[in-house]
Amino acid sequence: MQTTEYIQLTTKGPEAGILKLSGDLTVKHIQELKENILKAIGTFKQLEILINHPETIDIAFFQLIEAAQQRARKSKKKLTLTYKISDDVHELCRKAGLTLENQ
């Protein structure tokens, strides 16, 4: 399985991190994305997921993000979604019910 183009986890502070995701955010890479998101949620009390100019994105990714938000809430952790995306992808996110903070 080839990997998504770009997954980067960086520290924002002692208890906070940023997970930057770009490239192919689709069902093809959902397991790799899931593993990275769960690892980041387990590592930090506050996590920002930055959706950074994805080449492709699909409903499986949106379902994964919803599951990640539920996991973070159950774990009493803060998960924030931010984005750098095209207007078309932003509209797709809005229709999928994702609340994103513009960056």
C-alpha positions in Angstrom: 0.0 0.0 0.0 1.4 3.4 -0.9 1.2 6.0 1.7 -0.6 9.3 1.7 1.5 12.1 0.4 2.0 13.9 3.7 1.4 13.1 7.4 3.3 15.1 9.9 2.9 15.3 13.7 4.6 18.2 15.5 4.6 19.4 19.0 2.9 22.7 19.8 3.7 22.6 23.5 4.2 20.1 26.3 0.6 18.8 26.0 -0.4 20.0 22.5 0.3 18.8 19.0 -0.6 19.4 15.4 -1.3 16.6 12.9 -1.0 17.9 9.3 -2.7 15.8 6.7 -2.6 16.3 2.9 -2.4 14.2 -0.2 -4.8 11.4 -0.7 -7.3 11.4 2.2 -9.5 8.6 1.0 -10.6 5.1 1.9 -7.4 3.8 0.2 -5.3 5.2 3.1 -7.9 5.1 5.9 -6.0 2.6 8.0 -2.8 4.6 7.9 -4.7 7.8 8.7 -6.6 6.1 11.5 -3.4 4.9 13.1 -1.7 8.3 13.0 -4.8 10.1 14.4 -5.3 7.6 17.2 -1.6 7.9 18.1 -1.8 11.7 18.2 -4.9 11.6 20.4 -3.2 9.2 22.7 -0.1 11.5 22.9 -1.6 14.9 23.4 -4.3 16.5 25.6 -4.9 19.1 22.9 -4.7 18.1 19.2 -5.1 20.2 16.1 -5.8 18.3 12.9 -4.8 20.5 10.0 -6.3 19.4 6.7 -3.7 20.9 4.4 -4.6 21.2 0.6 -5.6 17.6 0.1 -5.4 16.2 -3.4 -8.4 14.0 -2.9 -10.8 13.5 0.0 -13.8 11.3 0.5 -16.6 10.3 2.9 -14.4 7.7 4.6 -12.1 10.4 5.7 -15.0 12.5 7.1 -16.3 9.4 9.0 -12.8 8.9 10.4 -12.7 12.5 11.6 -16.1 12.1 13.3 -14.9 9.0 15.1 -11.7 10.8 16.2 -13.8 13.6 17.6 -15.9 11.1 19.6 -12.8 9.4 20.8 -11.3 12.7 21.9 -14.5 13.7 23.8 -14.6 10.3 25.6 -10.9 10.7 26.5 -11.6 14.2 27.8 -9.2 15.6 25.2 -9.6 18.7 23.0 -9.6 18.1 19.2 -9.7 21.0 16.8 -10.0 20.8 13.0 -8.4 23.5 10.9 -7.9 23.7 7.2 -6.2 25.1 4.2 -8.5 23.9 1.4 -10.2 24.9 -1.8 -13.7 26.3 -1.7 -15.0 23.1 -3.3 -13.5 20.9 -0.5 -14.7 23.4 2.1 -18.3 23.1 0.8 -17.9 19.3 0.9 -16.8 19.4 4.5 -19.7 21.7 5.4 -22.2 19.3 3.7 -20.6 16.4 5.7 -21.3 18.3 8.9 -17.7 19.1 9.8 -17.0 22.2 11.8 -13.6 23.6 10.7 -11.7 26.6 11.8 -10.1 28.5 9.0 -6.3 28.9 9.3 
